[in-house]
Amino acid sequence: MRLNVHVHPGSRRSDVGGDYDGALVVRVRARAVDGAASDETLSAVARAFDLPRSMVELIHGRRSRSKVLELTGDEADLRARLIELLSEVR
């Protein structure tokens, strides 16, 4: 499943949830330096979807707040979890 995310680097804590212009909001503690925020984004999304880190791949946006990820797993389960995460207000 392809997933659009909007990343907030340098946040107080890592967290996944909420909607930003149709994209899933991912807050990470890491700063946007040397790919640290992108790496932490992938780990945070993997935890939020209860997937191994190896099943979350960055497709586009390594140096951008807007990223496209590829999640591997049961499509129905992933979509159900995405709906839950998008509706959470943080």
C-alpha positions, -999 to +999 in steps of 0.1 A: +000+000+000+013+035-009+011+060+019+015+098+018+030+112+051+037+146+063+067+147+087+073+171+116+110+168+125+123+180+159+091+172+177+090+167+215+081+130+210+077+106+181+040+100+173+019+090+143-017+102+138-038+129+124-044+143+089-025+171+071-040+178+037-048+141+031-015+128+044-008+109+076+010+131+101+043+117+116+061+135+143+097+125+150+122+137+176+151+136+151+161+167+133+162+169+095+200+163+094+217+136+074+185+116+069+179+111+106+143+123+104+135+101+074+150+070+091+130+077+123+098+083+102+101+048+087+105+033+122+076+052+136+053+042+108+064+006+111+055+007+149+022+024+142+011-002+117+026-031+138+050-040+110+087-050+109+108-020+098+118-040+067+082-038+055+082+000+053+101+015+024+107+051+014+096+056-022+099+094-026+108+125-005+140+116+014+148+153+018+112+166+021+085+168+048+061+152+023+070+115+017+056+086-001+061+052+017+053+016+006+039-006+033+039-044+027+013-065+044-024-073+044-041-045+024-073-046+044-056-045+078-033-017+066-062+004+053-082-001+085-053+010+107-047+040+084-083+051+089-079+049+127-046+069+126-060+096+103-090+102+125-069+107+157-065+143+168-032+151+183 
